[in-house]
Each structure stands twice: as structure tokens, then as C-alpha cells.
């Protein structure tokens, strides 16, 4: 029987406009290495991951291939592909590059460098067993719904509310069907799970890690640097 692979798609196609810096945030350095490299290190260390596909923006393909990966080699990287205008377009490009024998796909933000190999491995096992799995954190704060003029409309019951993180991990056939349906319906979701939900597929949740932050602002960058001190 053919052994199916588990492949990670690392999204690194964002332009990082909120940072207001000359280069996208995933290529900024913390502790002497680009954020993307810290992320790749975690997936390289995850025993369940057989290969990695990096999705980069068109202007950064050469930077990733001829600079970053040569300076910081990662043997598990099997492909670097060009992303699209939106995250969903970029993940679609990653899906198209999957090897034919891919059984499980873990999609992860390139700017979440503090995910642990152990959490990655758990997500792959969960997806292999149940089909779909996301990493998330229960909401602890009181949640307010606010109108466009800054007025509180209501207090939202937080029971059952979770903050989604990545990786979001799925059996390959489920993820492909979800993306095909979304494309056919011209539907764009906020994450991969939102597309899989539209299939009616059950998605299981793993408790995430508060340190598994997504670096999107200057403040996030300072927090990331403090984690490494």
C-alpha cells in the first residue's frame, strides 16, 4: 500500500503593509534569522511533516529561492510557488503544487514562528484520524459588538468562542474539494476551515498556544523578540 505524505503549505505571500516597512514582515529578522526561517525550522523538526511548500509573493520569489534558502537551507522544502492577490489564492497555488501522493495538508502562516513541532504533529495525527483539524484558543476576554461610530451595540456571549490559529490541517481530498467548491461559488473565506465548513465536514479543535502569535504589527515584532530573549 502506498504511504501517503503529509505536506505543509507555508503562506508567505503577504506584503506586510501594516508594518510600513521596506520589506514584507516574514523576511524581517529576529535573533539573526528571518521570521520565515524560524517557522520553517519548526516544520522541519516536526516528525510528521514530509515536505514543505512555500508560497511567496511574485516580487519575493528570487529572495526566497536564491537568498534565504541558500543561506538557511531547509531540506524539507520541495517547492516555492507564486502566491495570489488574497490568502485563498495563495493557498490554492500551494494546493496545485502538492505531490500526487499527499494524504494530509497542514496550512500555516509564515509569520507564526513560535508554533511547536509537537503541536504540528498533533494536528497531523488529528487530521489523519478525523479529516479536519484546527488549532485555536478559547476566548477569555469580554467581547463587545461595536458599530461603525464606535458605540457598543451588545455584549457577545463568549461561551463557545475560540480564536483560530494555524496550522489548519486536513486530509488532502477534503481540502481540495473545499477549495474547488469555493472557486465554483466565487466564495472567499477568512481561513481554510471556513471553506471546509461549507462542505458540512466536522472540524476538530486542538488547544493552541498563546505564544503561537501571528506577527502583523510592530508591537507583535517586539513581543516576538522578547520570546527569544
C-alpha positions as CSV (number, residue, x, y, z in Angstrom):
1,X,0.0,0.0,0.0
2,X,1.3,3.5,-1.0
3,X,2.5,5.5,2.0
4,X,0.8,8.9,1.8
5,X,2.8,12.1,2.6
6,X,2.0,14.9,5.0
7,X,2.8,18.2,3.3
8,X,2.9,21.7,4.9
9,X,1.9,24.8,2.9
10,X,3.5,27.8,4.4
11,X,1.9,31.1,3.3
12,X,4.4,33.9,2.9
13,X,2.9,35.9,0.2
14,X,1.7,38.9,2.3
15,X,3.2,42.3,1.6
16,X,3.0,43.4,5.3
17,X,1.6,46.9,4.5
18,X,0.5,47.4,8.2
19,X,4.2,47.2,9.2
20,X,5.0,50.2,7.0
21,X,8.5,48.7,6.4
22,X,10.5,48.3,3.2
23,X,10.2,44.5,3.1
24,X,7.4,42.1,4.0
25,X,7.3,41.1,7.6
26,X,8.0,37.4,7.0
27,X,11.5,38.4,5.9
28,X,12.3,40.6,8.8
29,X,15.0,39.2,11.1
30,X,14.6,38.2,14.7
31,X,17.5,36.7,16.5
32,X,19.6,37.0,13.4
33,X,17.2,35.0,11.1
34,X,14.2,35.8,9.0
35,X,10.8,35.1,10.6
36,X,10.0,32.7,7.8
37,X,13.2,30.7,8.6
38,X,12.1,30.3,12.3
39,X,8.8,29.0,11.0
40,X,10.4,26.6,8.6
41,X,12.6,25.3,11.4
42,X,9.6,24.2,13.4
43,X,8.1,22.3,10.4
44,X,11.5,20.7,9.7
45,X,11.6,19.5,13.3
46,X,8.1,18.1,13.1
47,X,8.4,14.3,12.5
48,X,5.0,14.1,10.8
49,X,5.9,16.6,8.0
50,X,7.4,15.0,4.9
51,X,7.7,18.1,2.7
52,X,7.1,21.9,2.7
53,X,5.7,24.2,0.0
54,X,6.4,27.9,0.4
55,X,4.0,30.3,-1.2
56,X,5.7,33.7,-1.7
57,X,4.6,36.9,-3.5
58,X,5.9,37.3,-7.0
59,X,8.4,40.0,-6.1
60,X,10.0,37.8,-3.4
61,X,10.4,34.5,-5.2
62,X,14.1,35.2,-6.0
63,X,14.7,36.4,-2.5
64,X,13.3,33.2,-1.0
65,X,14.9,30.8,-3.5
66,X,18.3,32.4,-4.1
67,X,18.9,34.1,-0.8
68,X,17.0,32.9,2.2
69,X,17.0,29.1,1.3
70,X,20.7,29.2,0.3
71,X,21.7,30.9,3.5
72,X,19.4,28.9,5.7
73,X,18.9,25.5,3.9
74,X,15.8,23.5,4.7
75,X,15.9,20.0,3.2
76,X,12.1,19.5,3.6
77,X,11.3,22.4,1.2
78,X,10.1,20.8,-2.0
79,X,8.8,23.8,-3.9
80,X,8.5,27.6,-3.8
81,X,5.5,28.9,-5.7
82,X,4.0,32.3,-6.5
83,X,1.0,33.4,-4.4
84,X,-2.0,35.4,-5.4
85,X,-3.9,38.5,-4.6
86,X,-5.6,37.1,-1.5
87,X,-4.6,34.4,1.0
88,X,-7.1,31.9,-0.5
89,X,-5.5,32.4,-3.9
90,X,-2.1,31.8,-2.4
91,X,-3.2,28.6,-0.7
92,X,-4.8,27.5,-4.0
93,X,-1.3,27.8,-5.6
94,X,0.1,25.7,-2.8
95,X,-2.5,23.0,-3.3
96,X,-1.8,22.9,-7.0
97,X,1.9,22.1,-6.2
98,X,1.1,19.2,-3.8
99,X,2.7,15.9,-4.7
100,X,0.2,13.3,-6.1
101,X,0.7,11.1,-3.0
102,X,-0.2,13.8,-0.5
103,X,-2.5,12.5,2.2
104,X,-2.6,15.3,4.8
105,X,-2.0,19.0,4.3
106,X,-1.1,21.5,7.1
107,X,-1.6,25.1,6.1
108,X,0.4,27.6,8.3
109,X,1.1,31.3,8.4
110,X,4.7,32.0,7.6
111,X,4.6,34.7,10.3
112,X,3.7,32.4,13.1
113,X,7.3,31.3,14.1
114,X,6.5,30.1,17.6
115,X,4.3,27.1,16.7
116,X,5.9,23.9,18.2
117,X,6.8,20.8,16.3
118,X,4.7,18.8,18.9
119,X,1.6,20.9,18.1
120,X,2.2,20.4,14.3
121,X,2.5,16.6,14.8
122,X,-0.7,16.5,16.9
123,X,-2.6,18.4,14.2
124,X,-1.4,16.0,11.5
125,X,-2.5,13.0,13.6
126,X,-5.9,14.5,14.3
127,X,-6.5,15.3,10.6
128,X,-5.4,11.9,9.6
129,X,-7.9,10.3,12.0
130,X,-10.8,12.7,11.6
131,X,-10.3,14.6,8.4
132,X,-10.1,18.2,9.6
133,X,-8.4,19.9,12.5
134,X,-7.6,23.5,13.5
135,X,-5.5,24.9,16.3
136,X,-7.4,27.5,18.4
137,X,-7.5,29.3,21.8
138,X,-10.7,29.8,23.8
139,X,-11.8,33.5,24.1
140,X,-11.2,34.8,27.6
141,X,-12.0,38.5,27.3
142,X,-15.4,40.0,27.3
143,X,-16.5,40.6,23.7
144,X,-18.4,43.7,22.6
145,X,-20.1,44.3,19.3
146,X,-19.4,47.9,18.2
147,X,-21.0,50.0,15.4
148,X,-19.1,52.0,12.8
149,X,-19.2,55.1,15.0
150,X,-17.6,53.4,18.0
151,X,-20.7,52.7,20.1
152,X,-21.3,49.4,21.9
153,X,-24.2,47.6,20.4
154,X,-24.2,44.5,22.6
155,X,-22.1,42.2,24.8
156,X,-21.5,38.9,22.9
157,X,-21.7,35.6,24.9
158,X,-18.2,34.3,24.8
159,X,-19.0,30.7,25.7
160,X,-18.0,28.5,22.7
161,X,-16.0,31.3,21.0
162,X,-12.4,30.4,20.0
163,X,-9.6,32.4,18.4
164,X,-8.4,30.4,15.4
165,X,-4.6,30.0,14.9
166,X,-2.6,27.8,12.4
167,X,-1.8,25.2,11.5
168,X,-5.1,24.2,10.0
169,X,-4.7,20.6,8.9
170,X,-6.9,18.5,6.6
171,X,-6.9,15.3,4.6
172,X,-5.8,16.4,1.1
173,X,-9.0,15.3,-0.6
174,X,-11.2,17.3,1.8
175,X,-9.1,20.5,1.4
176,X,-9.2,20.2,-2.4
177,X,-12.9,19.7,-2.5
178,X,-13.4,22.7,-0.2
179,X,-11.3,24.9,-2.4
180,X,-12.9,23.7,-5.6
181,X,-16.4,24.4,-4.2
182,X,-15.3,27.9,-3.0
183,X,-13.9,28.7,-6.5
184,X,-17.1,27.4,-8.2
185,X,-19.2,29.6,-5.8
186,X,-16.9,32.6,-6.1
187,X,-16.7,32.4,-2.3
188,X,-13.8,33.8,-0.3
189,X,-13.4,32.8,3.4
190,X,-11.2,34.2,6.1
191,X,-9.3,30.9,6.6
192,X,-9.2,27.4,5.2
193,X,-11.6,26.0,7.9
194,X,-14.3,28.4,6.7
195,X,-14.2,26.7,3.3
196,X,-14.2,23.2,4.7
197,X,-17.2,24.1,6.9
198,X,-19.2,24.7,3.8
199,X,-18.8,21.1,2.9
200,X,-20.5,20.1,6.1
201,X,-17.4,18.4,7.3
202,X,-16.7,18.2,11.0
203,X,-13.7,20.1,12.1
204,X,-12.0,19.2,15.4
205,X,-10.1,21.7,17.6
206,X,-6.8,21.3,19.3
207,X,-5.9,23.7,22.1
208,X,-3.4,26.2,20.7
209,X,-0.6,28.1,22.4
210,X,-0.7,31.8,23.5
211,X,2.8,32.1,22.2
212,X,1.8,31.0,18.7
213,X,1.2,34.6,17.7
214,X,0.9,36.0,14.2
215,X,3.4,38.8,13.7
216,X,1.5,41.5,11.8
217,X,2.4,44.8,13.7
218,X,5.4,46.5,15.2
219,X,4.1,45.5,18.6
220,X,3.9,41.9,17.6
221,X,7.5,42.1,16.5
222,X,8.6,43.4,19.9
223,X,6.7,40.6,21.6
224,X,8.4,38.0,19.3
225,X,11.8,39.4,20.1
226,X,11.0,39.2,23.9
227,X,10.2,35.5,23.4
228,X,13.7,34.9,22.2
229,X,15.5,36.8,24.9
